[in-house]
Amino acid sequence: MKSTLRTRLLKGVGANVFGQAVTAIIQLVSVPLLLYFWGKALFGEWLILSAMPLYVLYSGYGLSYASGNEMTMLVAQGRRREALEVFQNAGILIIGFSMVLATLAATLFMLGSGGYLSGLFHIDLLSNFEISLIIIAFSGYVLLYLQEGLFDAGFRCEGNYALGVACIWFVRLFEWVLLFFAVGCGLTPVGAAFALLAGRSIGTILLRLILRVKSPWITYGFKYVRYSTLKRLAAPTMAFMAFSLSEATNIQGMVLVIGVALGPVAVAVFSTFRTISRTGVQASAVVYRAVWPEMTTAFGTNNLDLARNLYYRVANVTFWASLMVVSVVAVSGDWIIPLWTNNKIPLDDLLLFLMLGVAVTDSLWQTSQTVLASANRHKRSAVMYLTSTVAALLLSYVLISALNAVEGAALSLLVSNVLMILYTTRRALSLVQGELWTYMRRLLLPPLVSSSGRQN
C-alpha cells in the first residue's frame, strides 16, 4: 500500500514538474518575445485585454473541483455509477456557467466596439475593432478551457492524476507554441489570440479522446442528472468558484487596477516582476497539487493519520522549495531581469523583494488550503479569501495612488497573504487533528531532517 502511494505521489510530482517546466517555458519566452515584437505599450494592452476574459475563466475553473473530490472518494469506495452521476451533473453546472459567460462576452464585445474599454484602460495602439476581435477569441478560449476541469476530475478519480496533468500541460504548451509562432510571423495581438483559440480547440478534442480510452465508463450525457445531486454539489461548487473568483481577482484584478491607475506600461512592469517572483509559488505547487488526490482518498477512507502526515510533509517541502527558489531569484535578479527583458523593463529592487515575499507567503497558505479543499471543507476559507482579496484590491488602489508606484499593489498582496496564512493553518490543523507546535517544528526543519524524525 505504501509503495503504491509512493509511486502515485512520485508520478504526480513528476507530472507537475513537467507542468511547471511548461509554465517556465511559456513565461521565459512570452515576456521577451512579446516585448521584442510588440513593445512595452502594446504588450501592456495585451495583458489588460487578456485579463478580462481570463478573470472569468479563473472564476469558473473551480466548477469541477468539488465534483472531482467526490468522484475520487466514490471510486475509492467502489461506487463508479454514483461517480458517473456526479460527473454528468458537473457537466450541467458547466453548461449553465457557459451560458452566463456568453452573456458577459457579448457585453464586453459591445463595450470594446463602442470604445469604452480603450478609454477606461488608456488603450491607444489597438483599434476598437481589434479589441472586439480579441474579446471574441478569448471568450471562445475560455468556454473550451472550462472543459479541462471535467477532464481533470475524470483522470483523478481513477488514480490517473499524473497522466491527466501531463496531458493538460502538453495542451497548454501546444497552444502557446502556436501563439509564439503567430507572433514570430508578425501577427498582431488579434492573430495571437486566435492562435491560442486554435490550440485549445485541438487540445480539447485530444483530452476527451485520451480520457475515453483510459476510463470508458465516464460518459457525457443527461441519463444520471439528478436535482438532488445538483443540490448536493451546489454548496461546495459555489465555494470553489468563490475561491477561483478570488484567485482571478488576485491575479487579473490587480492587472486591471494598475491599468486604470497607472496605464499599460505599469501593467507590463508589474506583470514582469510578478511572473519571475512566482517561480517560488510554482515550485511549491508541484508538491501540493500532487498530494491533493491522495489527501482526498485519505479523507474518503477516514484515514486521518495519513492525512495529517501528508499535511506536515507537504507543508515542509513546499516551504523550503519556495524559500530556496526565491533566494536564488533575490540574489540573481539584478542581472536576470535586464537580460530577460532586453533592458526594456527597469530594475526595481524594492518591487522584486516585495513580490518574492508575496510568493513565499502564498505557498504557505495555499498548502493549508489544499488540505481543506481536498475534503470539500473549504467554504469558509473561500469566503475569507474573497474578502481579503477584494480588500487587497481596494488597498492597492489607495497605495498605488498615494505612492504613484506599483509597489502599492505588492504591499497589499503581502498583507492579504499573511491573513490567509493565519486563517487556513488553524482550520487545516483542526481538520487533520494536528497540533500547531508539531506543525511549526515539521515546517521549519530542513526536509532531510524532517523526514528522519516523522511525528504525528
Residue pairs with C-beta under 8 A, 6 or more apart in sequence:
5 294
8 159
8 161
8 162
8 293
8 294
9 290
9 291
9 294
11 161
11 162
12 161
12 162
12 165
12 289
12 290
12 291
12 293
12 294
13 286
13 287
13 290
14 162
15 161
15 162
15 163
15 164
15 165
15 166
15 169
15 290
16 165
16 285
16 286
16 287
16 289
16 290
17 286
18 165
18 166
18 169
19 165
19 166
19 168
19 169
19 286
20 282
20 283
20 285
20 286
22 169
22 170
22 172
22 173
23 282
24 279
24 282
25 173
25 176
26 172
26 173
26 176
27 275
27 276
28 340
29 176
29 180
30 176
30 179
30 180
31 272
31 275
31 340
31 341
32 340
32 341
32 342
33 180
33 183
33 184
34 43
34 46
34 183
35 43
35 268
35 341
35 342
35 344
35 345
36 342
37 183
37 184
37 186
38 46
38 183
38 189
39 344
40 264
40 265
40 268
40 344
40 345
41 124
41 125
41 264
41 265
41 268
42 125
42 126
42 189
42 264
43 264
43 268
44 259
44 263
44 264
44 265
44 266
44 267
44 268
45 121
45 123
45 124
45 125
45 126
45 189
45 264
46 189
46 192
47 255
47 264
47 267
47 268
47 271
48 121
48 123
48 255
48 256
48 259
48 264
48 267
49 117
49 123
49 126
49 131
49 134
49 135
49 138
49 189
50 134
50 138
50 193
51 252
51 253
51 255
51 256
51 259
52 108
52 135
52 138
52 252
52 256
53 105
53 108
53 135
53 138
53 139
53 141
53 142
54 138
54 142
54 248
54 252
55 248
55 249
55 252
55 253
55 256
56 101
56 104
56 142
56 248
57 141
57 142
57 145
57 146
57 248
58 244
58 245
58 247
58 248
58 251
58 252
59 241
59 244
59 245
59 248
60 94
60 97
60 101
60 142
60 146
60 241
60 244
61 145
61 146
61 148
61 149
61 244
62 149
62 237
62 239
62 240
62 241
62 242
62 243
62 244
62 245
63 90
63 93
63 94
63 97
63 146
63 149
63 237
63 240
63 241
64 90
64 94
64 149
64 150
64 152
64 153
65 149
65 153
65 237
65 240
65 373
66 233
66 236
66 237
66 239
66 240
66 376
67 86
67 87
67 89
67 90
67 93
67 150
67 153
67 233
67 237
68 149
68 152
68 153
68 156
68 157
69 236
69 296
69 373
69 374
69 375
69 376
70 83
70 86
70 233
70 376
71 83
71 86
71 87
71 153
71 154
71 156
71 157
72 156
72 157
72 293
72 296
72 297
72 300
73 296
73 297
73 299
73 300
74 80
74 82
74 83
74 86
74 157
74 300
75 83
75 157
75 158
76 297
76 300
76 301
77 300
77 301
80 217
81 224
83 157
84 217
84 218
84 219
84 224
85 224
85 225
85 226
85 229
86 229
86 233
87 150
87 153
87 154
87 218
88 219
88 220
88 221
88 222
88 223
88 224
88 225
89 224
89 225
89 226
89 229
89 230
89 233
90 149
90 150
90 153
90 233
90 237
91 150
91 220
92 222
92 225
92 230
93 230
93 233
93 237
94 146
94 147
94 149
94 150
97 146
98 143
98 146
101 139
101 142
101 143
101 146
102 139
102 143
105 135
105 136
105 139
108 117
108 135
108 139
109 132
109 135
109 136
109 139
111 117
112 118
112 128
112 131
112 132
112 134
112 135
113 128
113 129
113 131
113 132
114 128
115 128
117 123
117 131
118 124
118 126
118 128
118 131
120 260
121 256
121 259
121 260
121 263
121 264
122 259
122 263
122 264
123 131
123 264
126 134
126 188
126 189
130 188
130 189
130 190
133 190
133 193
133 194
134 189
134 190
134 193
137 190
137 193
137 194
137 196
137 197
138 193
138 196
138 197
140 197
141 193
141 196
141 197
141 200
144 197
144 200
144 201
144 204
145 200
147 204
147 207
147 208
148 168
148 171
148 204
148 207
151 164
151 167
151 168
151 207
151 208
151 211
152 164
152 165
152 168
154 164
154 211
154 215
154 218
155 161
155 163
155 164
155 165
155 167
155 211
155 214
155 215
156 164
156 293
157 215
158 214
158 215
159 293
160 214
160 215
161 290
161 293
162 290
163 210
163 214
164 211
165 289
167 206
167 207
167 210
168 207
170 203
171 199
171 200
171 203
171 204
171 206
171 207
172 203
174 199
174 202
174 203
175 195
175 196
175 198
175 199
175 200
175 203
176 196
176 199
177 199
178 195
178 196
178 198
178 199
179 192
179 195
179 196
179 199
181 195
182 191
182 192
182 194
182 195
183 191
183 192
185 191
187 195
211 218
212 218
235 379
236 376
236 378
236 379
239 378
239 379
239 382
239 383
240 373
240 378
240 382
242 382
242 383
242 385
242 386
243 369
243 373
243 378
243 381
243 382
243 385
243 386
245 386
246 382
246 385
246 386
246 388
246 389
247 385
249 386
249 389
249 390
249 393
250 389
250 392
250 413
250 416
253 389
253 393
254 270
254 393
254 396
254 409
254 413
255 267
255 270
255 271
257 393
257 396
257 397
257 400
257 409
258 266
258 267
258 270
258 396
258 400
258 406
258 409
259 266
259 267
260 397
261 397
261 400
261 401
262 400
262 404
262 406
266 406
268 345
269 345
269 346
269 348
269 351
269 406
270 351
270 406
270 409
272 337
272 340
272 341
272 345
273 337
273 345
273 348
273 351
273 352
273 355
273 406
273 410
274 355
276 329
276 333
276 336
276 337
276 340
276 352
276 355
277 326
277 329
277 352
277 355
277 356
277 358
277 359
278 359
279 325
279 326
279 329
279 359
280 321
280 322
280 323
280 325
280 326
280 329
280 356
280 359
280 360
280 362
280 363
281 322
281 359
281 362
281 363
281 366
283 318
283 321
283 322
283 324
283 325
283 363
284 317
284 318
284 319
284 321
284 322
284 363
284 366
284 367
285 318
285 363
285 366
286 321
287 314
287 317
287 318
287 321
288 314
288 318
288 366
288 367
288 370
289 370
291 310
291 314
291 370
292 370
292 373
292 374
293 374
294 310
295 307
295 310
295 311
295 370
295 371
295 374
295 375
296 374
296 375
298 304
298 306
298 307
298 310
299 307
299 374
299 375
304 432
304 433
305 456
307 371
307 431
307 432
308 432
308 433
308 434
308 456
309 454
309 456
311 367
311 368
311 371
311 428
311 432
311 434
311 439
312 434
312 438
312 439
312 442
312 443
312 450
312 454
313 442
313 450
313 451
313 454
314 367
314 370
315 364
315 367
315 368
315 439
315 442
315 443
316 442
316 443
316 445
316 447
316 450
317 447
318 363
318 364
318 366
318 367
319 360
319 363
319 364
319 367
319 443
319 444
320 446
320 447
321 363
322 359
322 360
322 363
322 364
323 360
326 356
326 359
326 360
329 336
329 352
329 356
330 352
330 353
330 356
333 347
333 349
333 352
334 347
334 349
337 345
337 347
337 352
338 345
338 347
348 407
350 407
351 406
351 407
351 410
354 407
354 410
354 411
354 414
355 410
355 413
357 414
358 410
358 413
358 414
358 417
361 414
361 417
361 418
361 420
361 421
362 417
364 417
364 421
364 425
365 417
365 420
365 421
365 423
365 424
365 425
368 421
368 424
368 425
368 427
368 428
369 378
369 381
369 385
369 420
369 424
369 428
371 428
371 431
371 432
372 378
372 381
372 424
372 427
372 428
372 431
375 431
377 427
377 431
380 427
381 420
381 423
381 424
381 427
384 419
384 420
384 423
385 420
388 416
388 419
388 420
389 416
391 416
392 412
392 413
392 415
392 416
393 412
395 408
395 411
395 412
395 415
396 408
396 409
396 411
396 412
396 413
397 408
398 408
399 407
399 408
399 409
399 411
399 412
400 406
400 408
400 409
401 408
402 408
425 436
425 439
426 436
428 434
429 435
429 436
429 439
434 456
438 455
438 456
442 450
442 455
445 453
